[in-house]
Amino acid sequence: MRKKVIIGNWKMNKNKEETEYLLNNLAKKTWEKEINVKVCPSYVNLENAQNILKNSSIEVVAQNMHYEKEGAYTGEISYKMLKSININTVIIGHSERRTLFCETDEIIKKKVNIALKNNMNIIFCFGESLEDRKKEKQIDAINKQLDVLMDDVGINKWNQIILAYEPVWAIGTGINATPDQAQQMHKYVRAQITKRYNQELSNSVPILYGGSLKPSNSKEILSKPDIDGGLIGGASLNFDDFFSIIRSVDKK
Ligand code: PEP
């Protein structure tokens, strides 16, 4: 049985005080053990977040990292730095990194490789653009992005990977994929994992949906059989909305 995973990606939002407000509120709440909640504050708030959540099951995750271990890369952060403050999971391939910061599949591949090699867990984001969807090329688009993983990553490394299907046209737009559109894509991806690896692995890989998830649509989308949770941007910035999304997968 795959656990549900709910991740709040706070992007370049929330100063120290605002981050503490969200974290302190989350730390007071409980939910069933079968739900993994993770939060991704900005770099400058990671260590403080770890401290606030030290007695909680919520994991603190980094939003990004460089593909080198160290060096002359002004403004960048490495896996070594993250691990030194006990951050063991990082988002890789978010569409904002791909589009706004020109991260190519080549760059993403290097990040995936260094992360997995150094025992970091990754939340690997992929998803088609609006143009791809309009031309009905969404499968080609996501296959190309997933090849970065499937061409290289050995079966024994998949326990470090969470996939997040995030159609670009749904991110931050208020327009979510319909539950059926999302389920169809997740089912397809699971079938690809079976084809490239095996059924047992494909049954175990968490595949999250991201793109305008909110309290009003989360229950329906997250109850689909191949959707194991959500990566949430905008709605995770508001405590009540984020908690309500967590509650929507809580069977207690
Ligand atoms: C995201 O950025 O990963 C995301 C899903 O954002 P939003 O929930 O705001 O669409």
Residues whose N, C-alpha, C, O or C-beta is under 5 A from the ligand:
A	BS01	PEP	N9 A170 I171 G172 T173 G210 G211 S212 L213 L231 I232 G233 G234 A235
